[in-house]
Amino acid sequence: MPDDAARARQRTGTGIAVVLALVLGALLVTGPPQDGDRRPDGGACSPRTVASWSADPTLTSEFARYGDDAARTDDWTGGDGTHSVRLPDGRLLWLFSDTYLGRVHRSPNPVGESSAWRDATAPLVRNSAVLMRDGRLERTLPAPLFPDPAPDRWRWPVAARVEPRSPGSAERVVRVLLWVRGAGQSPWIYGVPAATEVATLSLPDLRLESVVTVLDQRQVPDPSRRVLFGTTLVEEEGWTYVFGGDDGRPASRPASHAYAARVPEGGLADPAAWEYWNGSEWQTRARPRPVLGDGRRTGVGSAFSVVRADGTYVLFTMAAGAAGLTTVTSYWACSPTGPWHGPAKEFSPALPQDGTAAYNPQAHPELSDDGRLVLSYDVNWLETAGAAVMLSRNVSLYRPRFVTIRLGPPR
């Protein structure tokens, strides 16, 4: 982990830390399906990688428009940890981790252009939610949406889905996975992992009804071995597959491990319904075992995303080594438990200026169509000197950006 990244994160106090993005996957071997590469239903799958990609200026500009709007003084101006979920009435709920609220100020500069900056007193909250309708962001829900569970502990929302209130129920609710972290010292400057929770939001008013702990990790002595679930999820044939990771990097291991759990539809808020992959089978109350990563050469970043395309699971994460500051790569598998192959073709999305980094690639299938997949990435400032000032002066630095990709066979 570069020292400047850690110091910048410590100074800014912002979001799912850039250092999570630097917990990077190392290399695997990409190739055709092998004997073990079969779908759970017995069918074969095909290797998939990024065949092409392009910037998505429409979505990126919409978040810039909304963040710059000075009509309200208490709404979203920037955040990271970008996740989304489609609601039954067609609205899109965007969830963010650390978030700047407040007002963006504008003034003309000497050449007639306008500059924008966040108010120096702009509040920073640990999470927020913004509603979008028909491609236009409308309003920020009262923030933080998920209150801190205790002093010096906070909640970061990650993946979410709409599901039955209970298995077989006709009533639907929104379930949001939460990461609980607590204040810590180096190397845990972005928080010590503590637990995975699930919040239930009512529909259509999105009122917070309850929060339950599904996996408490505080009894695991080594924080780098604590597993938090929810960085991404995939729905398939009545199951919700929930992926997670540990924080191997702070313990000086080269990469984090990826883990998988599964829950029957309607059971996300029931801790007893969760089954964890123990290395050979799904089991309740089991110690999760990695599906990807050996702690030395192979692994993923703590913030990664998985989608299912034509029977193949595709995982997106930041690339290994120095490229992890700028480059997204992908892996593929026929099953949530692997074996995983990759990294495949890489791409480097645009960054606004020198001294910035991309992190937390997240897929948004609900925005995807015609064979195209929308992927977001977060942007933050890395330089040690003046990091907090830069985020205030340049409002574009702490907002998601978007690309559209097409998947295809490796070339």
N, C-alpha and C positions, 0 to 999 in steps of 0.2 A: 504494500500500500504506500504510494508516494506520501511523504511527509506533508507536502503542501496541501494535498487533498484533505488530509485529516485536520490540519490547522484551519483550513478554510471552513470546513464543516463545523469546527468548534466555535469559530467566531460568529458564523451566521445563525446557527441554531435551526437550520432549515431542513425540513422534510425527511423522507426516506433517504438516508444519507447517500451522498455520492460514493462514500466508501462501500456501501452495499453493492453498488454497481461495479466496484473494483474487486469484489469477491468473485473472481472470474472463472469461467469454465476453461479447462485445458483441452488438449486435442484427443479426439477419438478417431476411429477409422471409418470413413464413409464407403459403402459398397452396396451391392445388391442384397436382397433379402437372403438370409441364411436359414438353416433348418429351424432355428429357434424363433425366427421372425414370422410369427403367425398371430393373427388377431385372436382375441379370446373366443370368438365364435368359430375358429378353425380356418377362416379364410386368410388369404395372403394379402399383403399390402405392398405398396410401391414406394421407393425412396422419393422424398419431396424436399426441395430446397427453393431458395429465392431465385426465380427465373428472371424477374425484372422488378424494378422499383422506381418510384418517382415521388417527388414532394407533393403533399396535399395542401395547397395554399388556402383552400376554402375553409377547412377546419381550423388551421393555424390562425388565419385571420379572424375567425369568429371569436376565438378566445382572446385575441388581442383587442378586438372591438369591445367585448364585454368587460374585460379587465380595465380598459382605459375610460370606460363610461363613468363620468363624475356625477351622474344624476343622484346616486345614493352614496352615503358615506360609510355604510356598514357592510358592504358586500365584497366579493372575491376580487382581488387584483392579481393573484398569482398563487400557485401551489404546485406540489409534486406528488408522486405516488398515484398517478392518474389511472383510475378504473371507471368502468361504466356498466350500466345494466338497463335494458329496455323494460319499461313498465307496461302493464296491460293496456293502458289508454293511449299508448304510442309515445309518451314522453320518454326522454332519456335522462337517467339520473347519473351524474358524474360525481365521483367520490375522490377526495384529495386528502393527503396527509397534511403535514405542516403547511399552513396557509396564511398569506398576508390578506388582511381586510383593510378597509379604509378607503381613502380617496387618492386618485392619481391627479397630479397637477400638471398643467401644460402652460408653456409660454413660448413666444416666438424667439428664435435665435437670430443673430445678425443677418443671416442670409435668407431670412423669410420662412424657414422651415420651423416646425414646432418641436420642442423637446418635452419629454414627459418624465416624471419622477414620482415615487411614492412619498407620501407624507412621512417625515422622520419619526412621527409618533404612531405610525400605522401598527395596529395590533397584530401579533402573530398567534394564531390558534393552532392546536394540534390536529384538527381535522375539519373538513367542511364538505358541503354537498351543494351542487348547482344543477338546476333543472333546465333541460333543453327541449324545445318543441319545434318540430319541422325544421331542424337544422339551425335554430336560433336560440341562444342562451337567454333565459328569461329572468331568473331570480336565484339568489343564494338563500338556502334555508338558514334559520338561526344557527349560528356557530358558536362553539363547537357542537356538532350534532351528537357526538358521543362524549359525555363528560369524562374527566379523569377519574379512574377508579380509586385513587388514593394520592396523597401528596407525593410529588416526585415520581409519579407514574402516569402514563398517558396511553391513549389508544390511537392506533393508525388503522383506518379502514383499508382493506385490500379487495379481494374479489367479492362479487355479490351475484345473487340470482333471485328470480321470482319463483316460488314453489308453493305447494299446498301447505296450509298451516300445520297439518299433520298428514301422514300417509293416507291417501284416499279422500281427504277433505276437499270439498268444492271451494272453500274459501282460500284465497291466495294472499301471501304476504311477501315482503322483501326480506331476505336473509343476507346480512353483511358480515363477512369474516373480519375480525379485528386482531391486530397484533398489539399485545400489551408489552410495553418496555418501561424500564425504570432508569433513573439517573445513575450514571456511573462515571468512573474515571478512565483514563487512557488504558487500554485501547478501546474502551466502550463509550466513546464520546458521543455516539448517536443513540445510546441507550442499551441497557442490558436486557436481552430477551427474557420474558417472564411467562407468557401464556398466549394461547389462541382462544379467542372468544367468538361467539356468534350473537349478533344483534338482530332483533326482529322489528321491522318497521311495518306499520299498518298501511293498508291501501284503501282509498287513493291518497290519504292525507299525509302519509309518510311520518306518522308519529312514532317516536321510539317507545316500544312496549316493554322490551326486556333485553337483558344481556346475560348470557350464560357462558361459563367457562367449559370448553370441551377438552382442552389439553393444558394442564398446569405443569410448567417445566421448572418451577422454582426449586424443586428438590433435586434437580440434576446439578451436581456440584460444579462442573465445568461449564460456564456459560456458552462456550463455543460449541458444545454438543447439544444445546437446547434447540429443539425443532419447533418452528412456527409455521403453521399451515395457512394457506389462503392466498399466496402470491398469484395464483391462477387456478381456475377450475374448468372442467369439461363435462358436459352432460352426455350420457350415452345409455340408451336402453334401460331407463329406470334408475340409473345410478348417477350420482354426482361425484366425479373424481376430483379430489382436492390435492393440489401439489404444494409443497413447502420446502424449506431449506433450513440449514443451520448457519451459524456465523463462523465458519472455520478460519477466516482470514485474521481476526484479532488474535488468534492463538498461534499465529505464524505458520499455519498450514496453507499451502498454495491455493486451495479452492474449497468452496462449500460443496456439500452433498445435497442432492435433490431427493425428496421423499414423496410418497404417494399414500393417500387415504381414500376411502370411498364411503359414501353414505346413501342409503335409499332415498328416493325422491320424497321430500317432505320431512326428512329427518335431520337436517343440518343442525337444528337447535337442540337435538337430543344427544347428549354425550354417549349414551349407551348404544346409539345406532352407528357410531363411527367404527370403521374397520381400517386397520393399518397394515401396510405391506411389511411383513416381518422378515423378508428375504426369500420366502418360499411360498407363502400363502397369506390371504387376508384374514386378519384376526382382531377381535375386539380386545381392548386393554393390553395390546402388545406394544413392546418397544419398537418404534418405527426403525426400519433398516433402509439404507440408501438404495435408490433405484438407479442413481447415476453419481459417479464420483468415487475415487479411491483414496482421497485425502492427500495424494501426492501429485499425480499427473492429470487426473481427469476430474471434472466437476462443473458446476454452473455458478452463476451469480445468485445471491440471495433473492434478488428481484428479477424474475424471469416470467415468461408467458408461454402457454401451451394451447394449441388449437387442434382440432381434428378435421382433416381434409381428405375426403374420398377414402376413408378407412385408415388413414395414416395420421399418427400424432406428430405434430411439428412443434418444436420448442425453440423459442427465441431468447437469446441472452447476449450480453456484451461479450466481445471477443477476448481472448487471453492476452496477457502481457500489456505492453504499452498501448496496443490498439484498442484495449478496453475502454479508453477514454473517448473514443470516437466511433467505434466500429461494432455493428450488430452482426451476429452470426446465428446459425440455426442447426438443429439436430432433428433426427427423425426416428420413430419407432413404430412398431405395429401394435404395441400394448402400452398402457400407462406405466407398467413396471419394467419396460424395456425388453430386450437390450436396445440402448440408444446408440445411434450412429452420428458422427459428425466431428468437428464442425463442417458444414457445407459452405456454400457460397456466401461471402460476407458483403456488406455494403456499409458505407459511411454517410449517414444523413448530414444535412447541412447544420452548421453551428453558426451562431450570430456573430462571433468575433473570436480572436485569439484569447486564450486564457479561460475558455469555457469547455465544458464536458457534457456529453450525452450519457444518459443512464436510464434504467428502468424501462426497457422496451415492453410495451403491453399491447396485445392484440384486442381489437374491438369487433368481434364477428357481427354484432347487431348493426354495424354500419357498413358491412361488407356486402357486395352483390356482384353479379356478372363475373364471378371468378376472381374478383379482387378482394384483398384483405387489407383493412385499415390498421395501421400500427402507430402508436404514439411513443414518444420518448421525451424524457424530462431534461431540462438544461439548467446547469448551475455554474457558478463562478469558482475557479480553483485557486487563484493566486492568493497568497497569504495576506499581503498588504491590502487593506481596504476592501475586504470581501463584503462585509455588511454594507458598506457605502455603495459598492457597485450594484448590489441588488436593489438598493433604494433608488439610485440614480438611473439605472437602466431597467425599466419595468419588464422588458421582454425576456430577461434572463431567467426568470423563475416561473415559466409557463410551459405547458406542453406544446410540442410540435408534432406534426403528423406526416406520415408517408403512406402511400398505397403500393402494395406489392402483389405480385402474381407468383404462385407456386408452380413448380414443374419438376420434371426429373433432372437429376444432376447432369451437367454437361461435361 
